[in-house]
């Protein structure tokens, strides 16, 4: 995803960010996975009103607890787990979207849109 010079690249296990249109890249991977306990990145969403606000989803296979949603407000330097009241979502977290009108964030997974 590219927006005003900030890009997010998803290699499923790693997130890289550039602010110079791809001349240099910095690893800014959110927490939530390890080699022993993989949880691949399933989506990256950049807030259309602020390119430094980024949402990333991580998921395990269907039926395994552990779908997570992370938010960064500083282009991935730090991350907050914003998954919500169910810390171990039973359904994979697939995709997020930010409403440009009011900043609402939506999560889509196998059970619906939240």
C-alpha positions as CSV (number, residue, x, y, z in Angstrom):
1,X,0.0,0.0,0.0
2,X,1.4,3.4,-0.9
3,X,0.1,6.7,0.2
4,X,2.0,10.0,0.0
5,X,5.4,8.3,0.2
6,X,4.6,5.9,3.1
7,X,4.3,2.3,2.1
8,X,3.7,-0.9,4.0
9,X,4.9,-4.2,2.6
10,X,3.6,-7.5,3.8
11,X,5.7,-10.7,3.6
12,X,3.2,-12.4,6.0
13,X,5.7,-12.7,8.8
14,X,7.3,-9.3,8.5
15,X,6.2,-5.7,8.0
16,X,8.5,-3.2,6.4
17,X,7.8,0.6,6.0
18,X,9.3,3.2,3.7
19,X,8.7,6.9,3.8
20,X,10.9,7.7,0.8
21,X,9.0,5.9,-1.9
22,X,11.0,2.7,-1.6
23,X,14.6,4.0,-1.4
24,X,15.0,2.6,2.1
25,X,12.9,0.2,4.2
26,X,12.6,-0.3,8.0
27,X,11.3,-3.4,9.7
28,X,8.3,-2.5,11.9
29,X,6.7,-5.9,12.6
30,X,4.0,-5.9,15.2
31,X,4.1,-8.5,18.0
32,X,2.1,-11.7,18.1
33,X,4.1,-14.4,16.5
34,X,7.2,-16.4,16.8
35,X,8.9,-19.3,14.9
36,X,7.4,-21.7,17.4
37,X,3.9,-20.1,17.3
38,X,3.3,-18.6,13.9
39,X,0.5,-16.0,13.3
40,X,0.9,-14.6,9.8
41,X,0.0,-11.0,9.0
42,X,-3.3,-11.2,7.1
43,X,-3.9,-7.5,6.4
44,X,-2.4,-4.1,6.6
45,X,-4.6,-1.0,6.6
46,X,-3.3,2.6,6.6
47,X,-5.7,5.3,7.9
48,X,-6.6,7.5,4.9
49,X,-6.5,10.6,7.1
50,X,-3.1,9.9,8.8
51,X,-0.5,7.8,7.1
52,X,1.2,7.1,10.4
53,X,-1.8,5.2,11.8
54,X,-1.7,1.6,10.7
55,X,-3.8,-1.5,11.6
56,X,-2.4,-5.0,11.2
57,X,-4.3,-8.3,11.6
58,X,-2.6,-11.5,12.6
59,X,-4.3,-14.9,12.4
60,X,-3.9,-18.5,13.0
61,X,-5.8,-21.2,11.1
62,X,-9.6,-21.5,11.4
63,X,-10.6,-23.0,14.8
64,X,-7.4,-21.9,16.5
65,X,-7.7,-19.1,19.0
66,X,-5.4,-16.1,18.5
67,X,-6.7,-13.7,15.9
68,X,-5.3,-10.3,16.8
69,X,-5.6,-6.7,15.7
70,X,-2.8,-4.3,16.3
71,X,-2.7,-0.5,15.9
72,X,0.3,1.8,15.5
73,X,0.0,5.6,15.6
74,X,3.7,6.2,14.8
75,X,4.2,4.3,11.5
76,X,4.9,1.0,13.3
77,X,7.5,2.1,15.8
78,X,5.2,1.0,18.6
79,X,2.1,-1.2,18.6
80,X,-1.1,-1.6,20.7
81,X,-3.2,-4.7,20.8
82,X,-6.7,-3.4,20.0
83,X,-8.4,-6.8,19.5
84,X,-11.2,-5.9,21.9
85,X,-13.0,-7.8,24.7
86,X,-12.2,-11.3,23.4
87,X,-8.4,-11.6,23.8
88,X,-8.4,-14.9,21.9
89,X,-10.7,-14.5,19.0
90,X,-11.8,-17.9,17.9
91,X,-12.2,-16.9,14.3
92,X,-9.2,-15.7,12.2
93,X,-8.9,-11.9,11.7
94,X,-8.7,-11.3,8.0
95,X,-9.1,-7.7,7.0
96,X,-9.6,-4.2,8.5
97,X,-10.9,-1.1,7.0
98,X,-11.0,2.5,8.2
99,X,-13.9,4.7,7.3
100,X,-12.5,8.0,6.0
101,X,-15.5,9.9,7.1
102,X,-15.2,9.3,10.8
103,X,-12.2,7.0,11.5
104,X,-14.3,4.0,12.5
105,X,-12.4,0.8,12.1
106,X,-14.1,-2.4,10.9
107,X,-12.8,-6.0,11.1
108,X,-13.9,-8.7,8.8
109,X,-13.6,-12.4,9.5
110,X,-15.4,-15.7,8.9
111,X,-18.2,-14.7,11.3
112,X,-19.0,-11.3,9.8
113,X,-18.0,-7.7,10.0
114,X,-17.4,-6.0,13.3
